[in-house]
Amino acid sequence: MKKQEEKILFIIPAYNEEACIKKTVETIYNYNKENKTNYDVIVINDGSTDNTEEILRENNINHVKLINNLGIGGAVQTGYKYALDNNYDYAIQYDGDGQHNVSYAKDILEPLRENKADMVIGSRFVNKKAENFKSTAARRMGINMISFFIKLTTGKKIYDTTSGMRAINKSIIKEFANSYPVEYPEPVSTTLILKKGYKVKEVHVKMNERETGTSSIRAWKDAYYMINVILSILFIGKGGKR
């Protein structure tokens, strides 16, 4: 009996990514052809006001159009709902701005396939010797602070607390489809998963600088932002696995 092929979905949230979204998706398609992989793609058009929707339609790119802008948390949760409804084995959150490299997908999927993790974060900082990502002092200070409080509340050190490249298994797909943080989604959802007793692992990846646009995290020097992230981490309920 032939083994059923695993289903892997790339979830790409996109807000005003007309300059990059076609190239980002084509990079995945081309990787499939060259490496005989079968990664599926769903773009979540998060209420874009530019030509993102037209580009997606003209190029027959599989996507969901959100009428209103829900923000990164709402857009990504929409992707996880799609993954759950379509019975995907693994889902990979992937930026639409050209920062991520599809060749690292196999690396972040491996711990899931080996049952060594339930969620794997593509980390810029876990391997200090190989680190190539340039970031401001304020950004690094903010990430280090968030990392400290995640460890304080969960006992687990997470180096790249805001990485948008993450892979999850079916159990976490279900968790995130049912409930996903709207504010500060990456650090808060990671903390939530750890508190529920799931296994989280970081795997080194290299990321590119954004080709266009600005990061969705723009407030590293904003004390209000940092205080709210930290409070969100500290007061997340433990809950339990579904």
N, C-alpha and C positions, 0 to 999 in steps of 0.2 A: 504494500500500500504506500502510495507516494506521500511523503511528509508535506503537510500543509505549509505553504509559504507564509512567513510572518508578515504582518502588515505594519508598515512604519509611515507615520505622517509627520511632515514638516508643517508647523503652525507659524505663519508669518503675519504678525500684526502690522498694519500699514496705515499711517496717517500722513497724507500729503507726501507720498514717496514717488511722485511721477518720474523723477530723474533716475531712480535706481531699481524700482520694483521689477521691471521686465528683465533687466540684467541679472538680478538676484535669482529669480525663478529659473531663467534659462541656464544659469550656472548649475543648478540642481539637476535639471533635465539633461544637460550635457554630461554631468558626472554619472548619471544613470547609464547613459549610452556607453561611456568609456569603461565603466567598471562593472557593468551587468548587475547593477543594483536596481531596486524598484521602489524608490522613495516617492511617496505621494505628497502633494502640496495642497494646502488650503491657505489662501490669503484672506485675512479678515480686514476688509476696508473699513476703517474706523471713522466713518463720517468725513472722509477727505473732501476738501473744498477745491482741490486742484484737479488735474486730469488723471488721477490714479484710477478711477473707475473706468474711464474710457480706455485706458491702456489695458486693463485687465480684460475687458470685454472684447476689444479688438484682437487680442492675442489668445482668446479662449482659455484664459488662466482660471482654474478652479478657485472660486472665491465666494465669500459671503459679504454682502453689502449691508453695513449698519447705517440706519438713517441718521442717527445722532452719534456724536463722538462720545464714546464711553470711557475713553482713556485706556492705557495699556492693560490694566487689570481686567476690565470688561471685555476688551477685544480678545485677549488671550483665553479668558474663560469661554468665550464663544467657540474658539478653536477646540478647546477640550471637550465641550459639549458635542461638537461635530465628531471628534475622535471616539467618544463613548457611543454615540448613536450608530457609528459605522464600524464598531467592533475592532478598533486598532489595537495591536499588541503594545506598541510603543509610540510615544509622541515626542517630537523635538521642537522646542520653542526656538525660533530663529528670526533674527532681525532682518528687516527689509531694506536696510540702508547700506549694505555692502560690507559691514564689519565682520561678519562671520564667514568661516571657511567650511564648505560642505565636506571636505576631506577628513575633518575631525569627527564626523558623525559616527564612524565605525568605532572610534576610541571611546566616545561617551556612551555608546550602546553596549559595549562589551561587558561592563560590570552588571548591567541589567540582565543580559543574556545568561550570565554566570550566577545570577541570584546573589551577587555580592552587594547590590544596592537596589533601592526602589526609585531613587532619583539620583541623577548624575549631573553635576554642574561643570560646564566647560570653563575652566578657571585660568585667568591670566596671571595669577599670583601664587599658585600652589607650588610652582617650581621656580624658585628664586633665580637659579642659574640660567634658566631658559627664558626668563621674562623679557618681553620686548615691547610691552604696551606702555605708551607714554601717557602719563596723567598728571594733573596738577597736584601740588602739595595739598590743597584744600580737599580735593577729591580723595586722595589716598588717606588723609586724616579721617575723613568721614567714613570711608570703608573700614578702616581699622577700628573706629569707635563702634560701628555696627557689629563688626566681627566680635569685639569684646563682649558686647551685651548678648549676642546670640550664644556664645560659649557660657556666659554667666547663667543663662536661663535653661540651657539644654545640655551643657557639658561637652558640646561638640564644636571644634574650631572650624569655622568656614572662612576661607581666605578671600574669595571673590564673592562678596555678599550681594552684588548687584548685577552679576552676569546675566545676560538675556539669552544665553545659549544653554539650554538644559534639556535633558532627556528623562522621561518618566515611563514607568511600566503601567500595566492595566489598573492596578490598585490605586495608584496616584491619579491616573486619568479620571477614575470615578470620583475620587476625593475632590479634585479641582473642578470637575464638571458641576458638582453639587454646591461647592462653596470655594470662592477664590477672592482674595483681598483686592479691593478696588484701589486702596491707597498703599503705596510702597510695596507692590506685589512680590518682588523677588525676595527681599529679606524676610518679610512677614510670612509668606507661604513656606519658605524654607524652615523658619522657626516652628511654624505650626506642624509641619510634617515630622520634624525631629521630636517635638513634644508628644506626638502621637505614637512614637516608637518605631517609625520607619527608618530605614538605613539611607543615609545620604553620603555620597562620595564626590570628591572633586578630581577631575582629570585635566591635565595641562592642555591648553589650546593656545594658539596664537591668533590674535585678532588684528584686523586692519583698522586704520582710522576711518571715520565716516567719510563717505565721498561727498555727501551734501547734507544740508539740514543741520539740526541740533539735537543733542541728546534729550530724551524725555526726562532725564534727571538733571535739572538745571540749578539746583539750590544748595550746593555743597557749602556755600558760605552763609546760608540762611539758618540761624539758630533755631527758628521755629520749625523748619523742616527736620532738622536733626533730633530735636526734642520729641517730635511726634513719631518719628521712626522708632526711637528708643522706647517710648511709652507703649507703642503698639507691640513691640517685641516682648516687653516685660509683662504685659497684661493679657497675652494670648492664653486662652484656656487650653488645658492639656487635652481634653476630649479622649477619644480612642479610635482605633482603626474601625472602619466601616465593614 
